[in-house]
Amino acid sequence: MSSASDVGAKPKVPVAAVARWTAPWVVLIIGLLLVGSFTNWTISYFAYTWARRAAAIVLVTLAVFGVLLALELVGKSQGQPWYSMGLLVALVLFWGLCPPSWFFTEYYLIDQGTFALPDEVQRALDAVSDSKGKADLKATYLATTKTYADLASKIWVAVGAALATAIGFAVGGGVNPLLFGGEDAV
């Protein structure tokens, strides 16, 4: 039931719903950063790679279904602003913040030694006696990790673009012909 003061009121972001959908991945990343910063724990390379593979499968699935869900939410929005839909805001926050946060966390945890290096890299490090050689070997492995993150970020950007398109449909009620060269181009 709406009151007279609600008429013409701008919808608000449903903070509780956004927090409910956002908290799990934020807690995971902060937890990993705390473990890497304040403990001497090491996660084996085997466990790390299996977790990363599982995460890749889950995230690709989330990307596909997340974009489909965003399009469905926009279709049901009935003229409400996109930011009034908690799950849609949570999807935008997730795909905008989680991948770069994870890329940083992963690089940091490998550099700190929380994520163990592959056996062959660790054996090569153990065989080198000078600190410059060790630093060069570790830098080479970290560069490989950075390359992987750079390639993975292309998927992240594509999902972001798809979400932005869905939100564009919600905001503009369809594709804005001015984006494609003006009204004569349509």
SULURHU-V86628 format. One record per run of one state. SS is the DSSP state (H for helix, E for strand, L for the rest). FROM is the first residue (numbers start at 1). LEN is the number of residues. If there is no record, write none. Layout:
BEGIN
<<SS | FROM | LEN> <SS | FROM | LEN>>
END
This chain:
BEGIN
<<L | 1 | 3> <H | 4 | 3> <L | 7 | 8> <H | 15 | 24> <L | 39 | 4> <E | 43 | 1> <L | 44 | 1> <H | 45 | 31> <L | 76 | 6> <H | 82 | 3> <L | 85 | 1> <H | 86 | 27> <L | 113 | 2> <E | 115 | 1> <L | 116 | 3> <H | 119 | 9> <L | 128 | 3> <H | 131 | 42> <L | 173 | 4> <H | 177 | 4> <L | 181 | 2> <H | 183 | 3> <L | 186 | 1>>
END
